[in-house]
């Protein structure tokens, strides 16, 4: 009896352990699968939210590039989720990305994407989802490419791949990598070779903070005259980079502050002009760097353009090389709120409406006493260095009702400094250029010192000073 009792106890104990292990396994599996299912629901919701946020990217980039390039760009983006199929540890989705001008119309382009989402169980992957998105070319488009180029230029690869990581709990933003393959093809009289695109983008959930580092690899475009194969136009670009590190201050809708840069290792062009003379240019290490700062409700924008060298030829024979060309454009004391409102009005408005908005906030701008300057203009040539500085500042009280030519004559201050080698004008302008220099020198407009011709002028409180001597606008007009 004792032996049987012990066996029964051991059996019951073993059974309980097995049942316990099975229970833990079942419970763990339920948590594992259930967690994955919950993660899938959360990832899907966040995917839809990200698509909505991504639709804001076009207007934001328009504002950024407009400030960077000094021209107004209007660009809209819209991402629509067409299909989302959820699995246990992942999902697939299809979206359409519409890219075009903010006015819409026929110029808009619709690009389809396929997405592979991997989130796994929340216990193993944390709260992050990993997405691989590929641009899909319709079969008809591929057939047209093969017919035109004799082959698929992308060799069956996706023209664009986007790898991203985002938090499906929300609020964590996203890390994105953009990749496109190398492409080389020839069509009729044009040959194109491109090294592809590789870039990284980081943004928070509402895209109020945005950081990017995009690299466009070497691009070469050669166009040949079919009737005269020796006549070619060739454009080459080596390593173009675009960087942003910006954020939107609280309380603003369109205004971003921070740094941005656009740089190219080399840009070159060569080709015949209408007179069959070879024209060319080469830019080495060209760049645009912009820094926008906000302090005490005032905006300062500093944009610097430059290159290591700029070499050009207009006749295919002689070449001119400019060493270290550079210039800085500076805006100071801009009213941040007024600028943000004007930027909002610029989105999708016609010129008349935008002009009305600017006039409405003109007083706000003027009260800050804004300054515009062109600083550190520099260009080196074999004859010497050309230099220049220019600034114009408003010093009035900012009352738009009192703006008039008479008041502006007192409220504006202008400073100008410019110098260049005399031999440069002689080389470029010949005898006529040398004669013009003699006239300007005799009238006191240009002053020569050790072979450098200079001009210094200032206008303050209605008084004009030229090279240290007070003069008048009427006298200056007579000299010219």
C-alpha positions as MATLAB code, in Angstrom:
seq = 'XXXXXXXXXXXXXXXXXXXXXXXXXXXXXXXXXXXXXXXXXXXXXXXXXXXXXXXXXXXXXXXXXXXXXXXXXXXXXXXXXXXXXXXXXXXXXXXXXXXXXXXXXXXXXXXXXXXXXXXXXXXXXXXXXXXXXXXXXXXXXXXXXXXXXXXXXXXXXXXXXXXXXXXXXXXXXXXXXXXXXXXXXXXXXXXXXXXXXXXXXXXXXXXXXXXXXXXXXXXXXXXXXXXXXXXXXXXXXXXXXXXXXXXXXXXXXXXXXXXXXXXXXXXXXXXXXXXXXXXXXXXXXXXXXXXXXXXXXXXXXXXXXXXXXXXXXXXXXXXXXXXXXXXXXXXXXXXXXXXXXXXXXXXXXXXXXXXXXXXXXXXXXXXXXXXXXXXXXXXXXXXXXXXXXXXXXXXXXXXXXXXXXXXXXXXXXXXXXXXXXXXXXXXXXXXXXXXXXXXXXXXXXXXXXXXXXXXXXXXXXXXXXXXXXXXXXXXXXXXX';
ca = [
       0.000    0.000    0.000;
       2.761    2.364    0.852;
       4.555    1.698   -2.439;
       1.344    2.231   -4.489;
       0.600    5.431   -2.589;
       4.084    6.765   -3.327;
       3.705    5.884   -7.021;
       0.325    7.614   -7.145;
       1.731   10.697   -5.471;
       4.677   10.818   -7.877;
       2.358   10.288  -10.840;
       0.040   13.057   -9.681;
       2.996   15.324   -9.073;
       4.434   14.596  -12.550;
       1.042   15.140  -14.148;
       0.653   18.453  -12.378;
       4.104   19.536  -13.598;
       3.252   18.549  -17.174;
      -0.089   20.319  -16.942;
       1.687   23.332  -15.472;
       4.250   23.382  -18.265;
       1.500   23.011  -20.884;
      -0.511   25.751  -19.222;
       2.464   28.098  -19.191;
       3.203   27.232  -22.828;
      -0.435   27.799  -23.838;
      -0.569   31.026  -21.862;
       2.759   32.142  -23.313;
       1.577   31.269  -26.799;
      -1.653   33.173  -26.221;
       0.281   36.196  -24.999;
       2.734   35.785  -27.881;
       0.020   35.562  -30.558;
      -2.300   37.955  -28.769;
       0.509   40.456  -28.363;
       1.299   40.090  -32.043;
      -2.359   40.581  -32.925;
      -2.520   43.710  -30.754;
       0.773   44.916  -32.243;
      -0.685   44.341  -35.703;
      -3.748   46.458  -34.935;
      -1.574   49.222  -33.485;
       0.874   49.056  -36.413;
      -1.994   49.308  -38.926;
      -3.438   52.353  -37.203;
      -0.033   53.999  -37.046;
       0.575   53.143  -40.726;
      -2.613   55.044  -41.662;
      -1.610   57.932  -39.398;
       1.856   58.043  -40.972;
       0.279   58.197  -44.438;
      -1.666   61.288  -43.356;
       1.442   62.841  -41.849;
       3.428   62.044  -44.999;
       0.926   64.084  -46.992;
       2.272   67.148  -45.167;
       5.773   66.513  -46.493;
       5.283   68.293  -49.834;
       4.274   71.694  -48.424;
       6.991   71.424  -45.776;
       9.704   70.652  -48.367;
       8.337   73.474  -50.525;
       8.941   75.905  -47.678;
      12.390   74.468  -46.958;
      13.577   74.482  -50.592;
      12.048   77.902  -51.259;
      14.198   79.328  -48.470;
      17.212   77.302  -49.626;
      17.048   78.223  -53.325;
      15.624   81.707  -52.978;
      12.603   81.012  -55.179;
       8.973   80.153  -54.489;
       8.070   76.477  -54.900;
       4.576   75.065  -54.506;
       4.436   71.310  -54.112;
       1.788   69.012  -52.689;
       2.077   65.374  -51.652;
      -0.725   62.982  -50.792;
      -0.492   59.346  -49.744;
      -3.612   57.156  -49.857;
      -3.783   53.642  -48.379;
      -5.481   51.472  -51.022;
      -5.228   48.123  -49.219;
      -3.895   46.783  -45.918;
      -3.789   43.024  -45.190;
      -2.830   42.142  -41.637;
      -1.224   38.857  -40.602;
      -0.033   37.585  -37.225;
       3.532   38.873  -37.322;
       3.317   41.317  -40.219;
       1.220   42.785  -42.981;
       1.251   43.876  -46.614;
      -0.171   47.097  -47.985;
      -0.631   49.055  -51.191;
      -0.598   52.849  -51.352;
      -0.709   55.572  -53.962;
       1.547   58.576  -53.650;
       0.456   61.690  -55.564;
       3.132   64.286  -56.251;
       2.505   67.556  -58.036;
       2.092   71.337  -57.874;
      -0.200   72.633  -55.172;
      -2.666   73.791  -57.809;
      -3.119   70.147  -58.896;
      -4.136   69.334  -62.460;
      -2.507   67.326  -65.214;
       1.026   67.935  -63.936;
       0.418   65.737  -60.883;
       2.029   62.272  -60.884;
       0.576   59.185  -59.180;
       3.121   56.626  -57.965;
       2.013   53.211  -56.583;
       3.940   51.516  -53.758;
       3.878   48.007  -52.283;
       4.719   47.682  -48.589;
       5.934   44.771  -46.482;
       5.392   45.455  -42.751;
       7.094   43.393  -40.049;
       6.160   44.054  -36.416;
       6.261   40.604  -34.789;
       5.162   40.095  -31.178;
       5.489   43.172  -29.031;
       7.613   41.232  -26.540;
      10.327   40.482  -29.104;
      10.334   43.606  -31.276;
       9.428   46.179  -28.659;
       7.120   48.795  -30.102;
       8.818   49.217  -33.487;
       7.538   48.235  -36.916;
       9.873   47.750  -39.876;
       8.554   48.575  -43.346;
      10.071   47.934  -46.766;
       8.300   49.903  -49.487;
       8.940   49.505  -53.205;
       7.775   51.671  -56.067;
       5.794   49.568  -58.531;
       5.991   50.180  -62.251;
       2.860   49.008  -64.111;
       3.470   46.341  -66.759;
       2.518   48.776  -69.521;
       5.154   51.252  -68.321;
       7.803   48.516  -68.245;
       6.789   47.416  -71.763;
       7.075   51.015  -72.999;
      10.536   51.334  -71.415;
      11.719   48.114  -73.067;
      10.361   49.267  -76.420;
      12.039   52.656  -76.135;
      15.378   51.647  -74.597;
      15.672   48.045  -75.778;
      15.735   46.832  -72.180;
      14.340   47.479  -68.724;
      16.631   50.269  -67.418;
      16.106   49.015  -63.862;
      16.829   45.335  -64.664;
      13.702   44.198  -62.845;
      14.585   46.090  -59.658;
      12.285   48.583  -57.973;
      13.119   52.108  -59.193;
      12.814   53.297  -55.612;
      12.966   51.453  -52.279;
      12.121   52.996  -48.916;
      13.086   51.238  -45.683;
      11.537   52.739  -42.566;
      11.167   52.082  -38.867;
       8.393   53.647  -36.806;
       6.763   53.207  -33.414;
       3.308   51.622  -33.624;
       2.539   53.043  -30.197;
       2.539   56.471  -31.807;
       4.491   59.610  -30.993;
       7.887   58.152  -31.799;
       8.370   59.495  -35.308;
      10.128   57.508  -38.010;
      13.557   56.689  -39.400;
      13.587   56.334  -43.183;
      16.171   55.241  -45.724;
      15.603   55.901  -49.439;
      17.452   53.843  -52.049;
      17.334   53.742  -55.827;
      19.482   51.477  -58.049;
      22.101   52.412  -60.606;
      20.616   53.114  -64.014;
      22.245   53.222  -67.443;
      20.411   53.355  -70.757;
      20.429   54.936  -74.194;
      17.465   56.208  -76.210;
      17.735   57.649  -79.695;
      20.330   60.431  -79.399;
      20.595   60.536  -75.577;
      22.660   58.394  -73.193;
      22.028   58.556  -69.455;
      24.039   57.045  -66.625;
      23.066   57.543  -62.987;
      24.629   56.074  -59.862;
      21.362   56.042  -57.918;
      20.107   57.641  -54.729;
      20.823   56.858  -51.088;
      19.452   58.921  -48.239;
      18.328   58.949  -44.631;
      15.439   60.911  -43.125;
      14.439   61.203  -39.472;
      11.263   62.972  -38.394;
       9.103   63.089  -35.306;
       5.429   62.118  -35.387;
       4.064   65.489  -36.552;
       7.093   66.325  -38.773;
       7.821   69.420  -36.689;
      11.414   68.155  -36.458;
      13.023   66.997  -39.664;
      16.527   65.771  -40.393;
      17.797   64.394  -43.695;
      20.987   63.400  -45.472;
      20.298   62.568  -49.129;
      23.020   61.620  -51.621;
      22.444   61.554  -55.372;
      25.348   59.713  -56.956;
      27.076   60.530  -60.255;
      24.837   61.545  -63.156;
      25.912   61.841  -66.793;
      23.702   62.909  -69.714;
      25.132   62.929  -73.238;
      23.181   64.102  -76.267;
      24.569   63.481  -79.759;
      23.547   65.186  -83.002;
      22.519   62.247  -85.268;
      23.553   64.183  -88.375;
      26.915   65.163  -86.902;
      28.078   62.576  -84.321;
      31.040   64.758  -83.363;
      28.649   67.395  -81.995;
      27.754   66.463  -78.445;
      26.239   68.151  -75.430;
      27.303   66.641  -72.140;
      26.208   67.385  -68.593;
      27.892   65.718  -65.622;
      27.242   65.835  -61.918;
      29.304   64.179  -59.201;
      27.767   63.423  -55.802;
      24.971   65.851  -55.016;
      24.028   66.024  -51.317;
      20.977   67.597  -49.674;
      20.892   68.002  -45.899;
      18.298   69.397  -43.503;
      18.361   69.724  -39.728;
      15.315   71.840  -38.968;
      12.400   72.195  -36.610;
       9.181   74.180  -36.420;
       9.056   76.468  -33.351;
       5.932   76.190  -31.199;
       3.094   78.424  -32.308;
       4.156   78.605  -35.954;
       2.541   76.907  -38.953;
       5.052   77.228  -41.804;
       8.212   78.651  -40.328;
      11.156   76.289  -39.760;
      14.484   77.160  -38.184;
      17.777   75.303  -38.402;
      20.353   74.510  -41.066;
      20.201   73.164  -44.590;
      22.710   72.648  -47.372;
      22.850   71.665  -51.017;
      26.277   70.692  -52.357;
      27.773   69.119  -55.476;
      31.282   67.751  -55.779;
      31.344   68.713  -59.454;
      28.971   70.175  -62.039;
      30.043   70.506  -65.660;
      28.582   71.176  -69.092;
      30.058   71.254  -72.564;
      28.365   71.744  -75.913;
      28.154   73.879  -79.053;
      26.109   77.064  -79.142;
      24.134   78.453  -82.069;
      27.360   79.718  -83.660;
      28.903   76.222  -83.377;
      31.430   77.477  -80.839;
      32.061   75.219  -77.869;
      30.814   76.657  -74.609;
      31.560   75.009  -71.280;
      31.646   75.462  -67.535;
      32.959   73.465  -64.590;
      32.010   74.063  -60.945;
      34.117   72.298  -58.330;
      32.695   71.708  -54.837;
      29.748   74.081  -55.230;
      27.414   74.653  -52.273;
      24.476   76.564  -50.807;
      24.345   76.678  -47.007;
      21.443   78.260  -45.141;
      21.077   78.920  -41.421;
      17.745   80.255  -40.089;
      17.590   81.392  -36.455;
      14.777   82.648  -34.226;
      15.543   84.992  -31.337;
      13.118   87.278  -29.480;
      10.439   87.005  -32.190;
      12.956   87.987  -34.873;
      14.235   85.814  -37.693;
      17.735   85.889  -39.175;
      18.406   84.052  -42.443;
      21.995   83.563  -43.573;
      22.568   81.909  -46.985;
      26.074   81.347  -48.288;
      26.786   80.331  -51.895;
      30.187   79.363  -53.170;
      32.559   76.924  -54.844;
      36.243   76.048  -54.929;
      36.597   77.021  -58.596;
      34.420   78.069  -61.509;
      35.937   77.629  -64.973;
      34.098   78.649  -68.128;
      34.621   79.231  -71.822;
      32.378   81.003  -74.306;
      34.345   80.248  -77.468;
      35.917   76.843  -76.835;
      39.405   78.347  -77.018;
      40.169   80.563  -74.045;
      39.132   79.631  -70.504;
      38.576   81.809  -67.471;
      38.947   80.400  -63.961;
      37.478   82.094  -60.910;
      39.031   80.959  -57.638;
      36.934   80.628  -54.466;
      33.839   82.473  -55.723;
      31.421   83.065  -52.848;
      28.709   85.399  -51.597;
      26.466   85.586  -48.515;
      22.859   86.805  -48.498;
      21.697   88.014  -45.097;
      18.232   88.924  -43.814;
      18.075   90.318  -40.275;
      15.331   91.572  -37.947;
      12.457   89.890  -39.768;
       9.224   89.669  -37.767;
       8.728   85.918  -37.235;
       4.940   85.984  -36.836;
       4.427   88.188  -39.893;
       6.747   85.989  -41.967;
       4.867   82.852  -40.885;
       1.534   84.424  -41.892;
       2.888   85.454  -45.282;
       4.235   81.921  -45.841;
       0.801   80.527  -44.982;
      -0.828   82.917  -47.427;
       1.678   81.985  -50.137;
       0.476   78.371  -50.092;
      -1.952   78.091  -52.972;
      -2.781   81.806  -53.272;
      -2.506   83.889  -56.424;
      -0.126   86.839  -56.683;
      -2.841   89.426  -55.927;
      -3.898   87.679  -52.698;
      -0.288   87.232  -51.638;
       0.459   90.898  -52.343;
      -2.525   91.894  -50.195;
      -1.259   89.746  -47.324;
       2.214   91.298  -47.555;
       0.727   94.807  -47.462;
      -1.425   93.821  -44.486;
       1.665   92.842  -42.470;
       4.055   95.442  -43.888;
       3.917   97.491  -40.713;
       4.847   94.438  -38.610;
       7.923   93.877  -40.789;
       9.019   97.511  -40.748;
       8.681   97.929  -36.969;
      11.504   95.407  -36.551;
      13.795   97.616  -38.703;
      14.728   94.861  -41.178;
      18.113   94.653  -42.887;
      19.077   93.011  -46.179;
      22.749   92.555  -47.023;
      24.996   90.999  -49.631;
      28.203   90.269  -47.771;
      31.619   88.833  -48.498;
      31.251   88.826  -52.275;
      34.512   87.375  -53.534;
      35.977   86.143  -56.824;
      39.635   85.425  -57.456;
      41.223   85.746  -60.926;
      44.850   85.826  -62.135;
      44.709   89.641  -61.938;
      43.651   89.667  -58.295;
      40.575   89.428  -56.088;
      37.222   91.143  -56.643;
      35.378   91.986  -53.408;
      32.058   93.551  -52.506;
      29.607   94.301  -49.684;
      26.142   95.851  -49.832;
      23.448   96.498  -47.224;
      20.132   98.309  -47.035;
      18.353   98.923  -43.724;
      15.057  100.473  -42.739;
      15.364  102.778  -39.720;
      11.883  104.368  -39.540;
       9.027  103.793  -37.082;
       7.257  101.240  -39.285;
       3.995  103.125  -39.748;
       2.722  101.971  -43.181;
       0.374  104.981  -43.346;
       3.348  107.322  -43.414;
       5.289  105.470  -46.076;
       6.167  107.771  -48.934;
       9.158  108.464  -51.189;
       9.989  111.450  -49.012;
       9.963  109.438  -45.772;
      11.883  106.550  -47.324;
      14.559  108.992  -48.420;
      15.226  109.596  -44.721;
      14.364  106.179  -43.261;
      16.574  104.051  -45.511;
      20.301  103.552  -44.993;
      22.459  102.098  -47.757;
      26.131  101.066  -47.715;
      28.179   99.832  -50.676;
      31.800   98.750  -51.002;
      33.214   97.249  -54.184;
      36.748   96.720  -55.482;
      38.351   94.868  -58.394;
      41.697   94.662  -60.243;
      42.073   97.266  -62.998;
      43.794   94.700  -65.236;
      40.682   92.490  -65.099;
      38.585   95.113  -66.883;
      41.348   95.681  -69.410;
      41.475   91.974  -70.212;
      37.720   91.434  -70.427;
      36.706   94.828  -71.854;
      39.684   95.596  -74.060;
      40.319   99.194  -75.119;
      36.704  100.236  -74.521;
      36.860   98.924  -70.952;
      40.125  100.748  -70.277;
      38.680  103.987  -71.654;
      35.584  103.658  -69.437;
      37.790  103.215  -66.371;
      39.646  106.436  -67.167;
      36.368  108.340  -67.359;
      35.011  106.916  -64.096;
      38.333  107.613  -62.393;
      38.428  111.223  -63.577;
      34.914  111.780  -62.177;
      35.864  110.412  -58.772;
      33.495  107.456  -58.986;
      36.342  104.922  -58.935;
      39.509  105.352  -56.881;
      42.691  103.436  -57.765;
      45.138  102.181  -55.165;
      48.003   99.846  -56.124;
      46.220   98.565  -59.210;
      42.908   97.992  -57.396;
      39.892  100.093  -58.333;
      37.426  100.750  -55.530;
      34.098  102.378  -54.831;
      32.637  103.233  -51.419;
      29.230  104.828  -51.102;
      26.755  105.369  -48.294;
      23.328  106.960  -47.981;
      22.114  107.987  -44.519;
      19.429  110.433  -43.459;
      19.118  111.727  -46.999;
      22.862  112.411  -47.374;
      24.868  110.616  -50.085;
      28.604  110.088  -49.603;
      30.854  108.820  -52.421;
      34.405  107.759  -51.630;
      34.405  109.947  -48.522;
      32.961  113.039  -50.202;
      29.412  114.272  -49.797;
      27.515  114.539  -53.069;
      23.942  114.558  -54.382;
      21.851  112.205  -56.498;
      21.561  114.878  -59.186;
      25.335  115.258  -59.348;
      25.783  111.494  -59.491;
      23.276  111.243  -62.372;
      25.232  113.879  -64.328;
      28.445  111.913  -63.879;
      26.866  108.816  -65.371;
];
